[in-house]
Amino acid sequence: MKQYFLATLFIFTLISSCQQRIDQPATSAKTSFHFDSSFVWPEGIKAAVSLSFDDARFSQIDTGMAILDSFDVQASFYVSIWSAKQRLDGWKNALKNGHEIGNHSLHHPCTANFDWSREYFLESMDLETMKYEIEEANVQIGDIGLGLPQTFAYPCGQKFVGQGNATASYVPLVAEGFLAGRGWQDEAPNNPMFCDMAQLMGMSSDAKDFNEIKTLLDQVITQGGWLILAGHEIGMQGPQTTRVQMLKELLPYLKDPANAIWVAPIKTIASYISDHRQTKLN
């Protein structure tokens, strides 16, 4: 009987201790965010949107640029060097019209799980190799007359080199070299108070209709967030293609003052947030 009593007492004490742990708020022993005030967009603005496109696909110049310019919307373009050279006059004109030209690495390395990425793949690289990929792309973008990129887009949205125990994040390289870095296929818009500029969340605009994008816009307007859309081709249909019809519905919605949305390139929004948010790390 005594042993039964002691066992019961032990179990009760253990359950009580666990319940106290559950009821206590989670805290970090090392770091925590403290916000001096809520983030404030420019007067009359409720949320921000940035449009971005990768790889300097020909359709971006041949089809998309005229649509963007007709609505006076400037986007961020993360160019691949070889492809950009094929439409160089168009890209120079885009730069003059206020569009952003960003860095997308020299050889676009992604995982070797993709058949087309077997020549330059992340699992075979180290941080020194990736640093060269980034810095040489900056040099070559400048050499063809497209300026010095201020932001970066991770090829395939992937942020690591090496494999297994040798895996390393190259986010710190992007943080060191750029105002901001953008991911792809991420799950949510950015909270301007919390977002890490070196790895901003980018959500795909490819193969989406306007109603799908509108759902995201409603979310960022309600929450005061920053939606970054990322696409590839610009056309009527096809894989990795941002639809022309979607853009023709989206752009006037973004420009309508009644919706209180600030639409601008990633470098512009990133710079504003960095200058205006009040955050402290302990």
Secondary structure, DSSP 8 states (H G I E B T S, - for coil): -HHHHHHHHHHHHHHHHHHHHHHS----SS--EEESS----STT--EEEEEEEETT-HHIIIIIHHHHHHTT---EEEE-HHHHHHTHHHHHHHHHTT-EEEE--SS--B-TTSGGGSSSBGGG--HHHHHHHHHHHHHHHHHTTS----EEE-GGG--EES-GGG-EE-HHHHHHH-SEEE-SS-SS-B-TTT--GGGB--EE-TT--HHHHHHHHHHHHHHT-EEEEEESEEESSSTTEEEHHHHHHHHHHHH-GGG-EEE--HHHHHHHHHHH--EEE-
